[in-house]
């Protein structure tokens, strides 16, 4: 079972409280969440299990993660 099948509103994933599912694609699911350390709203993109098993797709996801950490969107 992959993460996205288990995540429900109010469940915790590391330091994040899941609020709701925002979108889902063939590669990943995107959730609105709250960082419980600082109450900041964030978007979490969780890859589907098949993507984690494919090295090429997983590298693509890792590049997206690196780009996403540099984004700063005013709230």
ZATI-287531 format. One record per residue (C-alpha): residue in three letters; x, y, z; residue number from 1. Coordinates in steps of 0.05 Angstrom, whole numbers. Example, Ala and Ser with C-alpha at 12.3 -4.5 7.8 and 13.67 -1.06 7.14 Angstrom:
+-----+--------+--------+--------+-----+
|  aa |      X |      Y |      Z |   i |
+-----+--------+--------+--------+-----+
| ALA |    246 |    -90 |    156 |   1 |
| SER |    273 |    -21 |    143 |   2 |
+-----+--------+--------+--------+-----+
% end
This chain:
+-----+--------+--------+--------+-----+
|  aa |      X |      Y |      Z |   i |
+-----+--------+--------+--------+-----+
| UNK |      0 |      0 |      0 |   1 |
| UNK |     28 |     68 |    -19 |   2 |
| UNK |     26 |    131 |     24 |   3 |
| UNK |    -29 |    165 |    -16 |   4 |
| UNK |    -77 |    107 |     -2 |   5 |
| UNK |    -65 |    114 |     73 |   6 |
| UNK |    -67 |    190 |     81 |   7 |
| UNK |   -133 |    216 |    107 |   8 |
| UNK |   -150 |    285 |    134 |   9 |
| UNK |   -117 |    297 |    202 |  10 |
| UNK |    -68 |    240 |    193 |  11 |
| UNK |      6 |    256 |    206 |  12 |
| UNK |     64 |    245 |    159 |  13 |
| UNK |    129 |    264 |    194 |  14 |
| UNK |    118 |    337 |    216 |  15 |
| UNK |     58 |    348 |    171 |  16 |
| UNK |    -17 |    342 |    186 |  17 |
| UNK |    -56 |    324 |    124 |  18 |
| UNK |   -114 |    371 |    109 |  19 |
| UNK |   -141 |    344 |     43 |  20 |
| UNK |   -124 |    314 |    -24 |  21 |
| UNK |   -115 |    369 |    -76 |  22 |
| UNK |    -98 |    331 |   -139 |  23 |
| UNK |    -77 |    263 |   -163 |  24 |
| UNK |    -40 |    242 |   -227 |  25 |
| UNK |    -10 |    179 |   -254 |  26 |
| UNK |     55 |    195 |   -218 |  27 |
| UNK |     35 |    225 |   -151 |  28 |
| UNK |    -17 |    253 |   -104 |  29 |
| UNK |    -15 |    325 |    -79 |  30 |
| UNK |    -41 |    342 |    -10 |  31 |
| UNK |    -53 |    407 |     27 |  32 |
| UNK |    -20 |    399 |     95 |  33 |
| UNK |      2 |    439 |    156 |  34 |
| UNK |     73 |    437 |    182 |  35 |
| UNK |     59 |    426 |    256 |  36 |
| UNK |    127 |    456 |    275 |  37 |
| UNK |    107 |    526 |    252 |  38 |
| UNK |     34 |    521 |    230 |  39 |
| UNK |     54 |    537 |    158 |  40 |
| UNK |      9 |    513 |    101 |  41 |
| UNK |     47 |    469 |     51 |  42 |
| UNK |     35 |    425 |     -9 |  43 |
| UNK |     60 |    353 |     -4 |  44 |
| UNK |     71 |    313 |    -67 |  45 |
| UNK |     74 |    239 |    -52 |  46 |
| UNK |     97 |    193 |   -109 |  47 |
| UNK |     57 |    130 |   -123 |  48 |
| UNK |     92 |     65 |   -107 |  49 |
| UNK |    105 |     47 |   -180 |  50 |
| UNK |    143 |    112 |   -189 |  51 |
| UNK |    188 |     98 |   -130 |  52 |
| UNK |    207 |     31 |   -161 |  53 |
| UNK |    227 |     62 |   -228 |  54 |
| UNK |    296 |     95 |   -223 |  55 |
| UNK |    284 |    143 |   -281 |  56 |
| UNK |    217 |    167 |   -255 |  57 |
| UNK |    244 |    172 |   -184 |  58 |
| UNK |    302 |    216 |   -207 |  59 |
| UNK |    251 |    261 |   -242 |  60 |
| UNK |    212 |    266 |   -178 |  61 |
| UNK |    275 |    283 |   -138 |  62 |
| UNK |    291 |    340 |   -187 |  63 |
| UNK |    220 |    367 |   -176 |  64 |
| UNK |    231 |    363 |   -101 |  65 |
| UNK |    296 |    403 |   -107 |  66 |
| UNK |    261 |    457 |   -148 |  67 |
| UNK |    201 |    458 |   -101 |  68 |
| UNK |    244 |    471 |    -40 |  69 |
| UNK |    271 |    535 |    -72 |  70 |
| UNK |    201 |    563 |    -85 |  71 |
| UNK |    176 |    618 |    -40 |  72 |
| UNK |    103 |    636 |    -49 |  73 |
| UNK |     74 |    693 |     -8 |  74 |
| UNK |     12 |    672 |     31 |  75 |
+-----+--------+--------+--------+-----+
% end
